[in-house]
Amino acid sequence: MPDKYPSLLHRWFDQVWNQQLEEAIDEMMTEDVVIHGLGEAPIVGRENFKPFYRDFLSAFPDVHIEVHDAITVDDKMSCRCTVTGTNTGEGLGHAPTGKAVEFTGGGLCTVENGKFKEVWNEFDFMKMNLQMNRLRFND
C-alpha cells in the first residue's frame, strides 16, 4: 500500500498541526533537533519545541496548514505552505483577538534517519500580527 503522505513534510503538517497529534513530534524529530525562525534564538531539542507548539495551538485551536510544494534532494527537504486559523485562545503571550489569519511560510530541513535534524523556518509572522491588529503602521 502506498504511503498516504508524499513527503515527511506533508506528514508533519498534517499529523502534528492539522490533526494536533503531539506524539507525532517524537516520531518525526530527532531528540536534539535544532529549529530556527520561531523566536529570537534557535530552539534546541524536541522537548523544547513542545511549549511553542502548545502555545501556538492554544492561540489558534483551529489552525490548518496546507502544503503547496515540497522538494526533497538527498537529506534536504523544503516546502511552501499556507497557514490559516482564528486567534481564539490565550497562547503566544497575547489575549485572543478573535481575528482570522492567513499567512504563508516555508522552510528548509535536514533529515537524518527519517527524522528532522535541523529546520530553518521562514513564516510571515508579521502578516499574522497585522491581521490580528497587533501591529500598525502609519499611513
One Martini backbone bead per residue (centre of mass of N, CA, C, O) as a GRO file, in nm:
protein
  139
    1MET     BB    1   0.096   0.036   0.024
    2PRO     BB    2   0.083   0.354  -0.009
    3ASP     BB    3   0.174   0.638   0.104
    4LYS     BB    4  -0.013   0.908   0.219
    5TYR     BB    5   0.263   1.062   0.204
    6PRO     BB    6   0.493   1.230  -0.003
    7SER     BB    7   0.612   1.349   0.277
    8LEU     BB    8   0.732   1.448   0.576
    9LEU     BB    9   0.602   1.729   0.559
   10HIS     BB   10   0.313   1.640   0.515
   11ARG     BB   11   0.292   1.479   0.775
   12TRP     BB   12   0.360   1.699   0.975
   13PHE     BB   13   0.126   1.902   0.909
   14ASP     BB   14  -0.102   1.703   0.951
   15GLN     BB   15  -0.045   1.565   1.232
   16VAL     BB   16   0.065   1.798   1.414
   17TRP     BB   17  -0.139   2.030   1.322
   18ASN     BB   18  -0.420   1.937   1.206
   19GLN     BB   19  -0.447   1.686   1.426
   20GLN     BB   20  -0.286   1.730   1.695
   21LEU     BB   21  -0.026   1.517   1.729
   22GLU     BB   22   0.214   1.526   1.956
   23GLU     BB   23   0.349   1.238   1.925
   24ALA     BB   24   0.466   1.299   1.632
   25ILE     BB   25   0.716   1.457   1.709
   26ASP     BB   26   0.887   1.209   1.805
   27GLU     BB   27   0.872   1.064   1.517
   28MET     BB   28   1.000   1.341   1.341
   29MET     BB   29   1.218   1.410   1.568
   30THR     BB   30   1.491   1.466   1.698
   31GLU     BB   31   1.602   1.513   2.010
   32ASP     BB   32   1.836   1.743   1.889
   33VAL     BB   33   1.694   1.946   1.747
   34VAL     BB   34   1.708   2.235   1.523
   35ILE     BB   35   1.522   2.550   1.550
   36HIS     BB   36   1.445   2.802   1.325
   37GLY     BB   37   1.226   3.097   1.329
   38LEU     BB   38   1.048   3.111   1.633
   39GLY     BB   39   1.268   3.320   1.732
   40GLU     BB   40   1.554   3.458   1.847
   41ALA     BB   41   1.623   3.162   1.912
   42PRO     BB   42   1.700   2.862   1.898
   43ILE     BB   43   1.564   2.545   1.911
   44VAL     BB   44   1.663   2.282   2.139
   45GLY     BB   45   1.479   2.032   2.108
   46ARG     BB   46   1.175   1.876   2.120
   47GLU     BB   47   1.091   1.958   2.413
   48ASN     BB   48   1.134   2.274   2.344
   49PHE     BB   49   0.905   2.285   2.120
   50LYS     BB   50   0.632   2.221   2.270
   51PRO     BB   51   0.558   2.500   2.390
   52PHE     BB   52   0.513   2.637   2.119
   53TYR     BB   53   0.300   2.444   2.013
   54ARG     BB   54   0.093   2.486   2.243
   55ASP     BB   55   0.065   2.793   2.212
   56PHE     BB   56  -0.034   2.795   1.920
   57LEU     BB   57  -0.284   2.613   1.968
   58SER     BB   58  -0.410   2.800   2.176
   59ALA     BB   59  -0.439   3.047   1.981
   60PHE     BB   60  -0.499   2.816   1.728
   61PRO     BB   61  -0.724   2.563   1.734
   62ASP     BB   62  -0.785   2.583   1.394
   63VAL     BB   63  -0.545   2.506   1.257
   64HIS     BB   64  -0.413   2.522   0.910
   65ILE     BB   65  -0.201   2.330   0.681
   66GLU     BB   66  -0.089   2.390   0.346
   67VAL     BB   67   0.074   2.212   0.106
   68HIS     BB   68   0.213   2.301  -0.212
   69ASP     BB   69   0.529   2.242  -0.176
   70ALA     BB   70   0.780   1.974  -0.226
   71ILE     BB   71   1.134   1.910  -0.169
   72THR     BB   72   1.379   1.648  -0.246
   73VAL     BB   73   1.739   1.636  -0.152
   74ASP     BB   74   1.852   1.399  -0.014
   75ASP     BB   75   1.870   1.549   0.318
   76LYS     BB   76   1.667   1.757   0.185
   77MET     BB   77   1.395   1.986   0.265
   78SER     BB   78   1.118   2.164   0.106
   79CYS     BB   79   0.864   2.431   0.158
   80ARG     BB   80   0.525   2.544   0.082
   81CYS     BB   81   0.278   2.740   0.274
   82THR     BB   82  -0.047   2.761   0.444
   83VAL     BB   83  -0.187   2.955   0.710
   84THR     BB   84  -0.472   2.893   0.922
   85GLY     BB   85  -0.679   3.092   1.157
   86THR     BB   86  -0.808   3.151   1.495
   87ASN     BB   87  -0.781   3.390   1.759
   88THR     BB   88  -0.917   3.222   2.060
   89GLY     BB   89  -0.654   3.222   2.235
   90GLU     BB   90  -0.380   3.265   2.484
   91GLY     BB   91  -0.145   3.230   2.323
   92LEU     BB   92   0.168   3.393   2.281
   93GLY     BB   93   0.112   3.633   2.506
   94HIS     BB   94  -0.198   3.682   2.417
   95ALA     BB   95  -0.487   3.795   2.367
   96PRO     BB   96  -0.761   3.734   2.215
   97THR     BB   97  -0.909   3.856   1.894
   98GLY     BB   98  -1.086   3.676   1.677
   99LYS     BB   99  -0.894   3.656   1.439
  100ALA     BB  100  -0.824   3.593   1.120
  101VAL     BB  101  -0.573   3.399   0.946
  102GLU     BB  102  -0.331   3.443   0.663
  103PHE     BB  103  -0.025   3.269   0.586
  104THR     BB  104   0.302   3.227   0.486
  105GLY     BB  105   0.549   2.958   0.420
  106GLY     BB  106   0.863   2.791   0.517
  107GLY     BB  107   1.137   2.549   0.450
  108LEU     BB  108   1.443   2.397   0.576
  109CYS     BB  109   1.558   2.055   0.588
  110THR     BB  110   1.715   1.811   0.788
  111VAL     BB  111   1.765   1.461   0.744
  112GLU     BB  112   1.768   1.183   0.991
  113ASN     BB  113   1.646   0.883   0.988
  114GLY     BB  114   1.348   1.017   0.916
  115LYS     BB  115   1.431   1.293   1.064
  116PHE     BB  116   1.443   1.590   1.204
  117LYS     BB  117   1.747   1.790   1.265
  118GLU     BB  118   1.701   2.061   1.084
  119VAL     BB  119   1.533   2.391   1.099
  120TRP     BB  120   1.415   2.642   0.860
  121ASN     BB  121   1.212   2.913   0.918
  122GLU     BB  122   0.963   3.104   0.697
  123PHE     BB  123   0.737   3.315   0.839
  124ASP     BB  124   0.459   3.553   0.825
  125PHE     BB  125   0.423   3.701   1.122
  126MET     BB  126   0.354   3.989   1.046
  127LYS     BB  127   0.089   3.928   0.903
  128MET     BB  128  -0.047   3.798   1.141
  129ASN     BB  129  -0.033   4.054   1.326
  130LEU     BB  130  -0.185   4.245   1.138
  131GLN     BB  131  -0.455   4.077   1.131
  132MET     BB  132  -0.470   4.124   1.463
  133ASN     BB  133  -0.376   4.422   1.530
  134ARG     BB  134  -0.071   4.431   1.663
  135LEU     BB  135   0.007   4.590   1.407
  136ARG     BB  136   0.104   4.927   1.310
  137PHE     BB  137   0.089   5.163   1.043
  138ASN     BB  138   0.149   5.443   0.902
  139ASP     BB  139   0.005   5.627   0.629
   0.00000   0.00000   0.00000
